[in-house]
Amino acid sequence: MNKIFYKHYIFLDTINNLIEKNIKQFKKINIIVNTDQDEKKGLENELLIIKFAKKRKIPFFFKNNYNKCIKYNSDGIFIDSENKKIIKPTLIKKKFEIIGLAHNQLEYSQKLRQKCTLLMLSPLFYNEKYSENKILNILKFNNKKQNWKIEICALGGINLKTIKKIKLLNITSVGFRKFIFEPKKKPAYNLV
């Protein structure tokens, strides 16, 4: 059986030596810059993340900020489920990727109108952000994926207990928010 090499999307609001060390272990990684735009510390972290990504030739995306995508020549934009703005195709470079986040059919339709090429479907597993009745789990996730005509990325609640279940989803992309960078946990590149 061939090993699947997943494309990984990592949400970063800061960077440090541990995060850099773990990121270097991945083969196919993309960074979504997820900093607070109003704080000075957030801006400093943002610049460090961009510098790291460019130095390592890692594709990077900004969350909901098309102006920063242009300013820093990013590889694309990540549009969360609350963002309803349409990106004007005439302003986008050829390889600019639009990634969206959806939780339901209504948000899926909105992301199609926004010309997303990849859609993060969330929450896959339980996490502190969503209640138990909001999670999809394997069955609901696969049902939605089957009906949605777009490349799907799994996101939400992925941790050491759930990571191996990713293989049941028939996907090629996985998104993480925090679990892979905690020092006492085994990095995800060993698991997927």
C-alpha positions in Angstrom: 0.0 0.0 0.0 1.4 3.4 -1.0 2.0 5.9 1.7 -0.1 9.1 1.3 1.8 12.3 1.6 -0.6 14.9 2.8 -0.4 18.6 2.1 -0.4 20.3 5.5 -1.8 23.7 6.4 -0.4 25.2 9.6 -2.1 28.2 11.3 0.6 30.4 12.9 0.3 33.5 15.0 3.8 33.2 16.3 7.1 31.4 15.6 9.8 30.1 17.8 12.6 27.5 17.6 10.4 24.6 18.4 7.9 25.5 15.7 10.7 26.1 13.2 12.2 22.7 14.1 8.9 20.9 13.6 8.0 22.7 10.4 11.3 21.6 8.8 10.3 18.0 9.2 7.3 18.3 6.8 7.5 17.5 3.1 4.4 19.4 1.9 3.7 22.3 4.2 1.8 25.6 3.8 1.6 28.4 6.4 -1.5 30.4 7.1 -0.4 33.7 8.8 -3.0 34.1 11.5 -1.7 37.1 13.5 -3.7 39.9 15.2 -3.2 42.8 12.8 -3.8 45.6 15.3 -1.2 44.7 17.9 2.5 45.6 17.6 3.5 42.2 18.8 1.2 40.6 16.2 2.9 42.6 13.4 6.4 41.6 14.6 5.3 37.9 14.7 3.8 38.3 11.2 7.1 39.6 9.8 9.1 36.7 11.4 6.7 34.1 10.0 6.9 35.7 6.5 10.7 35.8 6.7 10.9 32.2 7.8 8.5 31.0 5.0 10.3 32.9 2.3 13.7 31.7 3.4 12.6 28.1 3.4 10.4 28.5 0.2 7.3 27.5 2.1 4.0 28.7 0.5 2.2 31.1 2.8 -1.2 32.6 2.9 -2.8 35.5 4.9 -6.0 35.1 6.7 -8.7 37.5 5.3 -6.2 40.2 4.2 -5.9 40.6 0.5 -3.8 43.8 0.8 -1.1 42.0 2.8 -1.2 39.2 0.2 -0.3 41.8 -2.5 2.2 43.6 -0.2 4.2 40.4 0.7 3.6 38.5 -2.5 1.9 35.6 -0.8 0.9 32.4 -2.5 -2.8 32.9 -1.6 -5.4 33.9 0.8 -7.3 32.0 3.5 -10.9 33.2 3.8 -12.7 32.2 7.0 -16.4 31.3 7.1 -17.4 34.8 8.3 -15.7 36.6 5.4 -18.2 37.2 2.5 -16.0 39.4 0.3 -15.4 38.4 -3.3 -11.7 38.6 -4.6 -11.5 40.3 -7.9 -9.9 37.9 -10.4 -8.2 40.6 -12.3 -6.1 41.5 -9.3 -4.8 37.9 -8.7 -1.6 36.5 -10.0 -1.6 33.2 -11.9 -0.7 30.9 -9.1 -2.7 32.7 -6.4 -4.7 30.2 -4.4 -7.9 31.0 -2.5 -8.6 28.7 0.4 -11.9 28.8 2.3 -13.4 27.5 5.5 -16.9 26.1 5.8 -19.0 24.4 8.4 -22.2 23.8 6.4 -23.9 23.9 3.0 -24.6 27.7 3.1 -20.9 28.5 3.8 -19.9 26.0 1.1 -22.0 27.8 -1.5 -20.5 31.1 -0.4 -16.9 29.8 -0.8 -17.7 28.6 -4.3 -18.8 32.1 -5.2 -15.5 33.3 -3.7 -13.7 31.1 -6.2 -12.0 28.9 -3.5 -9.9 26.1 -4.9 -9.6 24.3 -1.6 -12.1 24.2 1.2 -11.3 23.4 4.9 -14.2 21.5 6.4 -14.5 21.9 10.1 -14.9 20.8 12.9 -13.9 17.2 12.1 -13.3 16.2 15.7 -14.2 17.6 19.1 -12.2 20.6 20.3 -12.8 23.4 22.9 -14.1 25.8 20.3 -17.2 23.7 19.3 -19.7 21.7 21.3 -20.1 17.9 20.9 -23.2 18.3 18.7 -21.4 20.6 16.2 -18.6 18.1 15.3 -18.7 16.1 12.1 -16.7 13.0 12.8 -15.8 10.5 10.0 -19.2 9.6 8.7 -20.7 13.2 8.3 -17.4 14.5 7.0 -17.2 11.8 4.3 -20.9 12.4 3.3 -20.3 16.2 2.9 -17.0 15.6 1.0 -18.8 13.2 -1.4 -21.4 15.9 -2.2 -19.1 18.9 -2.4 -17.3 19.3 -5.7 -14.1 20.9 -4.5 -10.8 19.7 -2.9 -11.4 19.2 0.8 -9.0 19.7 3.7 -9.8 18.2 7.2 -9.6 20.8 10.1 -10.6 20.8 13.7 -9.8 18.7 16.8 -6.9 16.8 15.2 -4.7 15.6 18.0 -2.8 12.4 19.0 -6.0 10.5 19.6 -7.6 11.4 16.3 -4.8 11.8 13.8 -4.7 8.2 12.7 -8.4 8.4 11.7 -7.5 10.9 9.0 -6.7 7.9 6.8 -10.4 7.0 6.8 -11.3 10.3 5.0 -9.8 9.9 1.5 -8.4 13.4 1.5 -4.9 14.8 0.6 -4.9 17.9 2.9 -4.9 18.3 6.7 -5.0 21.6 8.6 -3.7 22.1 12.2 -4.1 25.0 14.6 -2.0 24.1 17.6 -1.4 20.5 18.5 1.7 19.8 16.5 3.7 22.5 18.2 3.3 21.6 21.8 6.7 20.4 23.1 5.5 17.3 24.9 3.5 15.9 21.9 4.9 13.9 19.0 4.9 16.1 15.9 2.3 15.2 13.3 4.8 14.6 10.5 5.4 11.2 12.1 1.8 10.3 12.0 0.4 11.6 8.7 
